[in-house]
Amino acid sequence: MKRLILMGRSEAGKSTLISALKNEKLEYHKTQYVGFEDFIIDTPGEYAETKTLGGALGVYSYESDVIGLVASATEQYTLFPPCIAGMATRPVIGIVTKCDAPDARPDMAELWLRECGCEQVFFTSSYERNGIDELLNYIKN
């Protein structure tokens, strides 16, 4: 199985997505440090939100096989600059979370992720388990 690193802002749904991928009870917890959990590397949102910590994401990405840029379908903006995936030495995928939210705009999140350079984008809902199996199949193959 490929090792996946998840990057995105705080409250984008990274930790909840990890619980869904591991088929565990969905409970929110604040990620305080970079965590290696089975086939997933979880990163704090502050690393993506803070210029001085952002470089650590690049360093930790070398421990992964795939980089997952996570964007919530409820976000009003994106942290990821256009063409950022071109700097990576690993495949970069986009993951849209919270697609089941009443105010979800998965089309906007997809646009941002594609502008980043993600050629493949997965649409997920951790609570309804939509898109979880597709993402797991990608990681397994």
Buried (B, 14 or more C-beta within 10 A) or exposed (E): EEBBBBBBBEBBBBBBBBBBBEEEEEEEEEBEEBEEEEBBBBBBBEBBEEEEEBEBBEEBBEEBBBBBBBBBBBBEEBBBEEEBBEEBEBBBBBBBBBBBBEEBBBEBBBBBBBBBBBEBBBBBBBEEEBBBEEBBEBBEE
